[in-house]
Amino acid sequence: MSIAQNLARVRERIARAAESAGRSADEITLVGITKYVGPREAAELVAAGCTDLGESRPQELWLKAESLMRAGASSPLAVRWPLVGHLQRNKIRRTLPLVTLIHSVDSERLLAAIDQARRDAADKASPVNVLLEVNTSREAAKHGLA
């Protein structure tokens, strides 16, 4: 089965689930996670109409975003890239211009670094949303804000 065919099947399942829940499929955002695929497969997803691509590793996100832009498969705004993995502070400045959402911000230090990088950025027009990871169990072995 091709990527386009598989994407169509997933969208059909989403539409059925949305209908059974009394919702519109248009209210649901499908994010194609590209963790185990290369730039070619990511480009196929975009060509098939999936414009939200999630990546968990910043270096892979950089590679795939650059490859898609170089190939003309997307403009910087055509594909929305949520970073679904952990972001280290040393990778913020290169990652920030590419992403629309950062999952798992797990410390005030990381949040402050993201905020500072946004203030320092030349393009301040594109805000980046973040999801905060909260350690509700207060277990020392787990990450997250108290």
C-alpha positions as CSV (number, residue, x, y, z in Angstrom):
1,M,0.0,0.0,0.0
2,S,1.4,3.5,-0.9
3,I,1.7,6.3,1.6
4,A,-1.1,8.2,-0.2
5,Q,-3.4,5.1,0.0
6,N,-2.6,4.6,3.7
7,L,-3.2,8.3,4.4
8,A,-6.6,8.1,2.7
9,R,-7.5,5.0,4.8
10,V,-6.5,6.8,8.0
11,R,-8.5,9.9,7.0
12,E,-11.6,7.7,6.4
13,R,-11.2,6.1,9.9
14,I,-10.9,9.6,11.4
15,A,-14.1,10.7,9.5
16,R,-16.1,7.7,10.7
17,A,-14.9,8.2,14.3
18,A,-15.7,12.0,14.2
19,E,-19.1,11.3,12.8
20,S,-19.9,8.7,15.5
21,A,-18.8,11.3,18.1
22,G,-21.0,14.0,16.6
23,R,-18.0,16.0,15.3
24,S,-16.7,17.1,12.0
25,A,-13.5,15.5,10.6
26,D,-12.4,19.1,9.8
27,E,-12.0,19.8,13.5
28,I,-9.4,17.1,13.8
29,T,-5.7,17.6,12.9
30,L,-3.9,14.5,11.7
31,V,-0.1,14.8,12.4
32,G,2.0,12.4,10.4
33,I,4.9,11.4,12.7
34,T,8.1,11.1,10.6
35,K,10.3,9.5,13.2
36,Y,11.1,6.3,11.3
37,V,11.0,7.6,7.7
38,G,13.3,9.6,5.6
39,P,12.9,12.9,3.7
40,R,11.5,11.1,0.6
41,E,8.6,9.5,2.6
42,A,8.0,12.9,4.4
43,A,7.7,14.5,0.9
44,E,5.2,11.8,-0.2
45,L,3.1,12.6,2.9
46,V,3.1,16.3,2.0
47,A,2.2,15.5,-1.6
48,A,-0.7,13.3,-0.4
49,G,-2.0,16.2,1.5
50,C,-0.7,15.7,5.1
51,T,0.8,19.1,6.0
52,D,1.3,18.6,9.7
53,L,4.4,16.5,10.2
54,G,5.7,15.7,13.7
55,E,9.2,14.8,14.4
56,S,10.8,13.7,17.8
57,R,14.4,14.4,17.0
58,P,15.5,18.0,16.2
59,Q,18.3,16.9,13.9
60,E,15.9,14.8,11.8
61,L,13.4,17.7,11.7
62,W,16.1,20.0,10.4
63,L,17.1,17.5,7.7
64,K,13.5,16.8,6.6
65,A,12.4,20.4,6.6
66,E,15.4,21.5,4.6
67,S,15.0,18.7,2.2
68,L,11.3,19.5,1.6
69,M,12.0,23.2,1.1
70,R,14.9,22.4,-1.3
71,A,12.8,20.0,-3.3
72,G,10.0,22.6,-3.6
73,A,7.6,20.3,-1.8
74,S,6.9,23.0,0.7
75,S,7.5,26.5,1.7
76,P,8.4,27.2,5.4
77,L,4.7,27.8,6.1
78,A,3.2,25.1,4.0
79,V,4.2,22.3,6.4
80,R,3.6,22.7,10.1
81,W,6.2,20.9,12.2
82,P,5.3,20.1,15.8
83,L,8.3,18.8,17.7
84,V,6.9,15.9,19.6
85,G,10.1,14.9,21.5
86,H,12.3,16.4,24.1
87,L,14.1,19.6,23.1
88,Q,17.6,20.3,24.5
89,R,18.5,23.9,25.1
90,N,21.5,23.7,22.7
91,K,19.1,22.9,19.8
92,I,16.5,25.6,20.5
93,R,17.8,28.3,18.1
94,R,18.0,26.1,15.1
95,T,14.7,24.3,15.8
96,L,12.5,27.3,16.7
97,P,12.2,28.8,13.2
98,L,10.9,25.5,11.9
99,V,8.3,24.5,14.5
100,T,4.8,25.5,15.3
101,L,4.4,23.6,18.5
102,I,6.9,22.1,21.0
103,H,5.6,19.2,23.1
104,S,7.1,18.2,26.5
105,V,8.6,21.4,27.8
106,D,9.5,19.9,31.1
107,S,11.4,22.6,33.0
108,E,11.2,26.4,33.7
109,R,14.8,26.6,32.5
110,L,13.9,25.2,29.1
111,L,10.8,27.4,28.9
112,A,12.9,30.5,29.7
113,A,15.5,29.5,27.1
114,I,12.7,29.1,24.4
115,D,11.3,32.5,25.4
116,Q,14.7,34.2,25.2
117,A,15.4,32.6,21.8
118,R,12.1,33.9,20.5
119,R,12.8,37.4,21.8
120,D,16.3,37.3,20.1
121,A,15.0,35.9,16.8
122,A,14.9,38.1,13.8
123,D,11.5,36.9,12.8
124,K,9.3,37.6,15.8
125,A,6.1,37.3,13.8
126,S,5.7,33.5,14.2
127,P,4.9,32.5,17.8
128,V,5.6,29.0,18.9
129,N,3.2,27.3,21.2
130,V,4.4,24.9,23.8
131,L,2.8,22.1,25.8
132,L,4.0,21.9,29.4
133,E,4.9,18.5,30.9
134,V,3.7,18.3,34.4
135,N,5.0,15.8,36.9
136,T,1.8,15.2,38.9
137,S,3.2,12.3,40.8
138,R,6.2,14.3,42.0
139,E,8.4,11.2,41.4
140,A,12.0,12.2,41.2
141,A,12.7,9.8,38.3
142,K,10.0,11.5,36.2
143,H,10.4,14.7,34.2
144,G,8.1,17.7,34.3
145,L,7.2,20.8,36.1
146,A,5.9,20.6,39.7
